[in-house]
Amino acid sequence: MTQQDLGEVVTLEQLNDLVRRVSDLYAQRFQIDRDPAWYLGKLSEELGGGQRGLSEVRGAGAGHWRAW
């Protein structure tokens, strides 16, 4: 895949392919074994990020909580 012009449309399939290849290179470079535990941890991390974003939108993010 070549570098895209800023004005060129990229399909979701092309973007997915690029992200997958970058992820595979990263895993290979840092010797990450993508076993079931890795996928569970990654899913948990992504769900936490989504929850954090939702809390921020609702005005209940980490900056809004008081220490007990």
N, CA, C and O atoms as CSV, one atom per row, in Angstrom:
chain,resi,resn,atom,element,x,y,z
A,1,MET,N,N,0.848,-1.173,0.000
A,1,MET,CA,C,0.000,0.000,0.000
A,1,MET,C,C,0.893,1.236,0.000
A,1,MET,O,O,1.867,1.313,0.749
A,2,THR,N,N,0.559,2.169,-0.824
A,2,THR,CA,C,1.341,3.399,-0.909
A,2,THR,C,C,0.694,4.479,-0.065
A,2,THR,O,O,-0.459,4.360,0.347
A,3,GLN,N,N,1.451,5.531,0.184
A,3,GLN,CA,C,0.927,6.645,0.966
A,3,GLN,C,C,-0.224,7.289,0.196
A,3,GLN,O,O,-0.108,7.571,-0.997
A,4,GLN,N,N,-1.323,7.513,0.889
A,4,GLN,CA,C,-2.521,8.077,0.271
A,4,GLN,C,C,-2.448,9.600,0.252
A,4,GLN,O,O,-1.938,10.216,1.188
A,5,ASP,N,N,-2.966,10.205,-0.829
A,5,ASP,CA,C,-3.129,11.666,-0.830
A,5,ASP,C,C,-4.185,12.019,0.202
A,5,ASP,O,O,-5.084,11.218,0.462
A,6,LEU,N,N,-4.096,13.195,0.792
A,6,LEU,CA,C,-5.053,13.589,1.818
A,6,LEU,C,C,-6.475,13.636,1.284
A,6,LEU,O,O,-7.419,13.400,2.038
A,7,GLY,N,N,-6.650,13.935,0.006
A,7,GLY,CA,C,-7.980,14.026,-0.559
A,7,GLY,C,C,-8.546,12.710,-1.049
A,7,GLY,O,O,-9.717,12.663,-1.426
A,8,GLU,N,N,-7.773,11.643,-1.061
A,8,GLU,CA,C,-8.220,10.360,-1.600
A,8,GLU,C,C,-9.092,9.619,-0.600
A,8,GLU,O,O,-8.794,9.592,0.594
A,9,VAL,N,N,-10.159,9.024,-1.087
A,9,VAL,CA,C,-11.071,8.259,-0.239
A,9,VAL,C,C,-10.454,6.894,0.043
A,9,VAL,O,O,-9.946,6.228,-0.860
A,10,VAL,N,N,-10.505,6.495,1.296
A,10,VAL,CA,C,-10.002,5.185,1.714
A,10,VAL,C,C,-11.195,4.395,2.223
A,10,VAL,O,O,-11.981,4.892,3.030
A,11,THR,N,N,-11.325,3.177,1.755
A,11,THR,CA,C,-12.438,2.348,2.203
A,11,THR,C,C,-12.154,1.767,3.585
A,11,THR,O,O,-11.005,1.712,4.024
A,12,LEU,N,N,-13.199,1.342,4.249
A,12,LEU,CA,C,-13.049,0.703,5.551
A,12,LEU,C,C,-12.222,-0.573,5.414
A,12,LEU,O,O,-11.433,-0.900,6.301
A,13,GLU,N,N,-12.396,-1.280,4.332
A,13,GLU,CA,C,-11.620,-2.502,4.096
A,13,GLU,C,C,-10.127,-2.191,3.972
A,13,GLU,O,O,-9.299,-2.916,4.524
A,14,GLN,N,N,-9.777,-1.121,3.253
A,14,GLN,CA,C,-8.369,-0.731,3.112
A,14,GLN,C,C,-7.797,-0.315,4.461
A,14,GLN,O,O,-6.673,-0.685,4.802
A,15,LEU,N,N,-8.557,0.444,5.221
A,15,LEU,CA,C,-8.100,0.883,6.531
A,15,LEU,C,C,-7.917,-0.304,7.463
A,15,LEU,O,O,-6.935,-0.371,8.203
A,16,ASN,N,N,-8.851,-1.233,7.430
A,16,ASN,CA,C,-8.767,-2.437,8.254
A,16,ASN,C,C,-7.516,-3.240,7.903
A,16,ASN,O,O,-6.826,-3.732,8.796
A,17,ASP,N,N,-7.219,-3.375,6.612
A,17,ASP,CA,C,-6.032,-4.096,6.160
A,17,ASP,C,C,-4.754,-3.431,6.667
A,17,ASP,O,O,-3.842,-4.105,7.147
A,18,LEU,N,N,-4.698,-2.121,6.558
A,18,LEU,CA,C,-3.523,-1.381,7.014
A,18,LEU,C,C,-3.325,-1.527,8.525
A,18,LEU,O,O,-2.207,-1.761,8.987
A,19,VAL,N,N,-4.395,-1.392,9.283
A,19,VAL,CA,C,-4.302,-1.517,10.747
A,19,VAL,C,C,-3.865,-2.930,11.126
A,19,VAL,O,O,-3.042,-3.107,12.023
A,20,ARG,N,N,-4.411,-3.932,10.449
A,20,ARG,CA,C,-4.036,-5.316,10.747
A,20,ARG,C,C,-2.543,-5.545,10.484
A,20,ARG,O,O,-1.862,-6.192,11.280
A,21,ARG,N,N,-2.039,-5.013,9.368
A,21,ARG,CA,C,-0.616,-5.198,9.053
A,21,ARG,C,C,0.286,-4.485,10.056
A,21,ARG,O,O,1.317,-5.026,10.455
A,22,VAL,N,N,-0.090,-3.289,10.461
A,22,VAL,CA,C,0.694,-2.566,11.467
A,22,VAL,C,C,0.666,-3.329,12.785
A,22,VAL,O,O,1.696,-3.466,13.445
A,23,SER,N,N,-0.499,-3.823,13.168
A,23,SER,CA,C,-0.629,-4.589,14.410
A,23,SER,C,C,0.218,-5.853,14.369
A,23,SER,O,O,0.863,-6.198,15.360
A,24,ASP,N,N,0.222,-6.548,13.235
A,24,ASP,CA,C,1.038,-7.756,13.092
A,24,ASP,C,C,2.534,-7.443,13.192
A,24,ASP,O,O,3.286,-8.184,13.823
A,25,LEU,N,N,2.957,-6.349,12.571
A,25,LEU,CA,C,4.365,-5.948,12.668
A,25,LEU,C,C,4.746,-5.618,14.109
A,25,LEU,O,O,5.823,-5.994,14.572
A,26,TYR,N,N,3.861,-4.913,14.817
A,26,TYR,CA,C,4.100,-4.545,16.213
A,26,TYR,C,C,4.234,-5.812,17.070
A,26,TYR,O,O,5.151,-5.924,17.884
A,27,ALA,N,N,3.313,-6.760,16.881
A,27,ALA,CA,C,3.350,-8.002,17.656
A,27,ALA,C,C,4.630,-8.786,17.377
A,27,ALA,O,O,5.234,-9.355,18.286
A,28,GLN,N,N,5.031,-8.808,16.110
A,28,GLN,CA,C,6.261,-9.512,15.747
A,28,GLN,C,C,7.480,-8.821,16.343
A,28,GLN,O,O,8.362,-9.474,16.900
A,29,ARG,N,N,7.526,-7.515,16.227
A,29,ARG,CA,C,8.681,-6.740,16.709
A,29,ARG,C,C,8.874,-6.887,18.209
A,29,ARG,O,O,10.004,-7.005,18.682
A,30,PHE,N,N,7.776,-6.880,18.962
A,30,PHE,CA,C,7.862,-6.935,20.425
A,30,PHE,C,C,7.533,-8.316,20.980
A,30,PHE,O,O,7.295,-8.469,22.178
A,31,GLN,N,N,7.522,-9.317,20.107
A,31,GLN,CA,C,7.326,-10.716,20.486
A,31,GLN,C,C,6.086,-10.907,21.358
A,31,GLN,O,O,6.151,-11.513,22.428
A,32,ILE,N,N,4.971,-10.385,20.887
A,32,ILE,CA,C,3.701,-10.514,21.602
A,32,ILE,C,C,2.984,-11.763,21.100
A,32,ILE,O,O,2.719,-11.904,19.906
A,33,ASP,N,N,2.675,-12.661,22.023
A,33,ASP,CA,C,1.935,-13.873,21.686
A,33,ASP,C,C,0.457,-13.577,21.890
A,33,ASP,O,O,0.008,-13.355,23.015
A,34,ARG,N,N,-0.282,-13.575,20.817
A,34,ARG,CA,C,-1.711,-13.244,20.892
A,34,ARG,C,C,-2.525,-14.489,21.251
A,34,ARG,O,O,-3.264,-15.027,20.426
A,35,ASP,N,N,-2.375,-14.920,22.466
A,35,ASP,CA,C,-3.143,-16.051,22.953
A,35,ASP,C,C,-4.489,-15.544,23.489
A,35,ASP,O,O,-4.714,-14.334,23.510
A,36,PRO,N,N,-5.385,-16.437,23.921
A,36,PRO,CA,C,-6.697,-15.986,24.403
A,36,PRO,C,C,-6.621,-14.957,25.540
A,36,PRO,O,O,-7.461,-14.060,25.615
A,37,ALA,N,N,-5.644,-15.078,26.406
A,37,ALA,CA,C,-5.499,-14.110,27.504
A,37,ALA,C,C,-5.167,-12.718,26.957
A,37,ALA,O,O,-5.636,-11.715,27.495
A,38,TRP,N,N,-4.363,-12.653,25.894
A,38,TRP,CA,C,-4.028,-11.355,25.298
A,38,TRP,C,C,-5.288,-10.705,24.736
A,38,TRP,O,O,-5.521,-9.515,24.947
A,39,TYR,N,N,-6.110,-11.494,24.012
A,39,TYR,CA,C,-7.330,-10.943,23.422
A,39,TYR,C,C,-8.306,-10.481,24.502
A,39,TYR,O,O,-8.964,-9.454,24.333
A,40,LEU,N,N,-8.411,-11.211,25.595
A,40,LEU,CA,C,-9.282,-10.808,26.694
A,40,LEU,C,C,-8.792,-9.506,27.315
A,40,LEU,O,O,-9.589,-8.613,27.599
A,41,GLY,N,N,-7.493,-9.397,27.524
A,41,GLY,CA,C,-6.936,-8.166,28.074
A,41,GLY,C,C,-7.146,-6.987,27.146
A,41,GLY,O,O,-7.467,-5.887,27.596
A,42,LYS,N,N,-6.966,-7.210,25.854
A,42,LYS,CA,C,-7.154,-6.138,24.872
A,42,LYS,C,C,-8.615,-5.697,24.833
A,42,LYS,O,O,-8.899,-4.501,24.774
A,43,LEU,N,N,-9.528,-6.638,24.866
A,43,LEU,CA,C,-10.952,-6.312,24.885
A,43,LEU,C,C,-11.298,-5.506,26.136
A,43,LEU,O,O,-12.041,-4.528,26.054
A,44,SER,N,N,-10.771,-5.904,27.285
A,44,SER,CA,C,-11.010,-5.178,28.526
A,44,SER,C,C,-10.470,-3.757,28.452
A,44,SER,O,O,-11.112,-2.818,28.921
A,45,GLU,N,N,-9.287,-3.603,27.861
A,45,GLU,CA,C,-8.688,-2.279,27.707
A,45,GLU,C,C,-9.566,-1.384,26.834
A,45,GLU,O,O,-9.803,-0.225,27.174
A,46,GLU,N,N,-10.041,-1.911,25.725
A,46,GLU,CA,C,-10.865,-1.120,24.805
A,46,GLU,C,C,-12.216,-0.773,25.423
A,46,GLU,O,O,-12.714,0.338,25.240
A,47,LEU,N,N,-12.809,-1.711,26.150
A,47,LEU,CA,C,-14.079,-1.428,26.827
A,47,LEU,C,C,-13.902,-0.346,27.886
A,47,LEU,O,O,-14.778,0.500,28.064
A,48,GLY,N,N,-12.779,-0.370,28.584
A,48,GLY,CA,C,-12.495,0.669,29.576
A,48,GLY,C,C,-12.366,2.031,28.930
A,48,GLY,O,O,-12.848,3.023,29.476
A,49,GLY,N,N,-11.725,2.094,27.774
A,49,GLY,CA,C,-11.601,3.362,27.053
A,49,GLY,C,C,-12.956,3.889,26.613
A,49,GLY,O,O,-13.214,5.091,26.681
A,50,GLY,N,N,-13.816,2.992,26.162
A,50,GLY,CA,C,-15.174,3.401,25.772
A,50,GLY,C,C,-15.967,3.911,26.954
A,50,GLY,O,O,-16.674,4.913,26.845
A,51,GLN,N,N,-15.858,3.235,28.078
A,51,GLN,CA,C,-16.563,3.668,29.292
A,51,GLN,C,C,-16.046,5.022,29.757
A,51,GLN,O,O,-16.824,5.878,30.177
A,52,ARG,N,N,-14.752,5.213,29.684
A,52,ARG,CA,C,-14.142,6.482,30.076
A,52,ARG,C,C,-14.662,7.618,29.185
A,52,ARG,O,O,-14.998,8.696,29.675
A,53,GLY,N,N,-14.722,7.367,27.888
A,53,GLY,CA,C,-15.228,8.374,26.960
A,53,GLY,C,C,-16.685,8.706,27.223
A,53,GLY,O,O,-17.070,9.875,27.207
A,54,LEU,N,N,-17.497,7.689,27.463
A,54,LEU,CA,C,-18.909,7.907,27.771
A,54,LEU,C,C,-19.073,8.718,29.050
A,54,LEU,O,O,-19.919,9.609,29.124
A,55,SER,N,N,-18.267,8.406,30.050
A,55,SER,CA,C,-18.331,9.160,31.311
A,55,SER,C,C,-17.961,10.618,31.097
A,55,SER,O,O,-18.575,11.505,31.690
A,56,GLU,N,N,-16.972,10.875,30.264
A,56,GLU,CA,C,-16.567,12.256,29.974
A,56,GLU,C,C,-17.698,13.010,29.284
A,56,GLU,O,O,-17.989,14.154,29.634
A,57,VAL,N,N,-18.334,12.375,28.308
A,57,VAL,CA,C,-19.434,13.017,27.583
A,57,VAL,C,C,-20.580,13.333,28.530
A,57,VAL,O,O,-21.237,14.365,28.387
A,58,ARG,N,N,-20.822,12.469,29.480
A,58,ARG,CA,C,-21.915,12.664,30.440
A,58,ARG,C,C,-21.521,13.581,31.591
A,58,ARG,O,O,-22.334,13.846,32.476
A,59,GLY,N,N,-20.280,14.068,31.587
A,59,GLY,CA,C,-19.839,14.970,32.650
A,59,GLY,C,C,-19.461,14.271,33.938
A,59,GLY,O,O,-19.422,14.901,34.995
A,60,ALA,N,N,-19.186,12.999,33.869
A,60,ALA,CA,C,-18.845,12.238,35.069
A,60,ALA,C,C,-17.455,11.616,34.932
A,60,ALA,O,O,-17.185,10.568,35.517
A,61,GLY,N,N,-16.580,12.253,34.167
A,61,GLY,CA,C,-15.242,11.713,33.959
A,61,GLY,C,C,-14.385,11.791,35.199
A,61,GLY,O,O,-14.812,12.323,36.223
A,62,ALA,N,N,-13.183,11.266,35.114
A,62,ALA,CA,C,-12.265,11.188,36.247
A,62,ALA,C,C,-12.004,12.561,36.874
A,62,ALA,O,O,-11.783,12.657,38.081
A,63,GLY,N,N,-12.028,13.602,36.078
A,63,GLY,CA,C,-11.783,14.941,36.619
A,63,GLY,C,C,-12.945,15.473,37.440
A,63,GLY,O,O,-12.811,16.493,38.116
A,64,HIS,N,N,-14.074,14.799,37.389
A,64,HIS,CA,C,-15.267,15.272,38.103
A,64,HIS,C,C,-15.524,14.534,39.416
A,64,HIS,O,O,-16.429,14.898,40.167
A,65,TRP,N,N,-14.744,13.518,39.688
A,65,TRP,CA,C,-14.963,12.729,40.905
A,65,TRP,C,C,-14.223,13.361,42.092
A,65,TRP,O,O,-13.128,13.903,41.941
A,66,ARG,N,N,-14.824,13.281,43.237
A,66,ARG,CA,C,-14.162,13.755,44.467
A,66,ARG,C,C,-13.485,12.591,45.167
A,66,ARG,O,O,-13.985,11.467,45.138
A,67,ALA,N,N,-12.365,12.855,45.788
A,67,ALA,CA,C,-11.694,11.820,46.585
A,67,ALA,C,C,-12.509,11.566,47.841
A,67,ALA,O,O,-13.016,12.510,48.448
A,68,TRP,N,N,-12.640,10.333,48.233
A,68,TRP,CA,C,-13.419,10.004,49.438
A,68,TRP,C,C,-12.615,10.187,50.651
A,68,TRP,O,O,-13.105,9.958,51.757
